[in-house]
Amino acid sequence: MPKTPKKPKVSAIKISKEVSNKEAITKLRIRVRAYEYKVLDLSVNQIIDTALRFDAKVVGPIPLPTEIKKYTVNRSSFIYKNSREQFEMRVHKRLIDIINPDPKIIESLTNLNLPSGVDIDVKVI
């Protein structure tokens, strides 16, 4: 009969200390999306500058994979099936983390005017 491996004993005190340390750190995770990478980079730099103005610790911008959607369309309507045209939409993404944000930082980020075509998702972790 094979022996079962023994599970390590973990005390409840160590677990509670780890949880309390993790709760003290809050992050503001900002995910920025746009079709044009130049507009995206300008808006990301604007977000980082406003966060650094209030001495916040900023991690990023982290480039995420570009989402590519391809559409294939027939060039003509009836007989020429082999003649096709392809279109694609590219969605560029960046990720920014602001560690332990102050209310001043959050207020300045909400008042920020960004160019059109830029989508922002903000999560508190």
SVG drawing of the C-alpha trace seen along z (x, -y; Angstrom):
<svg xmlns="http://www.w3.org/2000/svg" viewBox="-25 -68 31 70">
<polyline fill="none" stroke="black" stroke-width="0.4" points="0.0,0.0 1.6,-3.4 2.1,-6.0 0.2,-9.2 2.3,-12.4 1.9,-14.3 0.4,-17.7 2.4,-20.5 1.0,-22.1 0.2,-25.8 -0.7,-27.7 -3.7,-30.1 -1.5,-32.9 0.7,-32.9 -2.3,-32.9 -4.0,-35.8 -0.8,-37.9 -0.5,-37.2 -4.1,-38.3 -3.7,-41.5 -0.7,-42.5 -2.5,-41.9 -5.5,-43.9 -3.4,-47.0 -2.3,-47.3 -4.9,-48.6 -4.4,-48.9 -6.1,-51.0 -5.9,-48.9 -6.5,-51.0 -7.0,-49.2 -6.8,-51.5 -8.0,-50.4 -7.9,-52.2 -7.9,-51.5 -4.9,-53.8 -1.7,-53.1 -0.5,-56.8 -3.6,-58.1 -3.4,-55.3 0.2,-56.1 -0.6,-59.8 -3.5,-59.1 -1.4,-56.6 1.3,-59.2 -1.3,-61.7 -2.6,-59.2 0.9,-58.4 1.8,-62.1 -1.2,-63.0 -0.5,-60.0 3.2,-61.0 2.2,-64.6 0.8,-63.4 3.8,-61.1 2.0,-57.8 3.7,-54.6 2.9,-53.6 3.5,-50.2 3.4,-50.2 2.3,-50.8 2.2,-47.1 1.4,-46.4 -1.3,-43.7 -1.7,-41.6 -3.4,-43.4 -6.8,-42.0 -7.2,-41.5 -10.6,-41.0 -10.6,-40.0 -13.6,-40.2 -13.7,-38.6 -16.1,-40.0 -16.9,-39.0 -15.8,-41.7 -18.7,-41.1 -22.2,-39.9 -22.8,-36.9 -20.3,-34.7 -16.9,-35.7 -16.6,-33.7 -12.8,-33.5 -12.4,-37.3 -12.5,-38.4 -11.3,-41.3 -10.2,-41.2 -10.6,-44.0 -9.3,-44.0 -9.8,-45.9 -6.9,-46.2 -7.6,-47.0 -4.4,-48.0 -4.4,-47.7 -2.3,-48.9 -2.4,-48.2 -1.5,-50.6 -1.4,-49.9 -1.4,-52.7 -0.5,-51.4 -2.2,-52.9 -4.0,-55.7 -5.0,-58.8 -8.5,-60.4 -6.7,-63.4 -5.3,-61.0 -8.7,-59.5 -10.3,-62.9 -7.6,-64.1 -8.0,-61.0 -11.8,-61.4 -11.4,-65.1 -8.9,-64.1 -9.8,-64.9 -8.7,-62.1 -9.1,-62.0 -12.1,-60.4 -11.7,-56.7 -10.0,-55.8 -11.8,-53.3 -10.9,-53.1 -11.8,-50.4 -10.9,-51.1 -11.0,-48.5 -10.0,-48.7 -8.1,-45.6"/>
</svg>
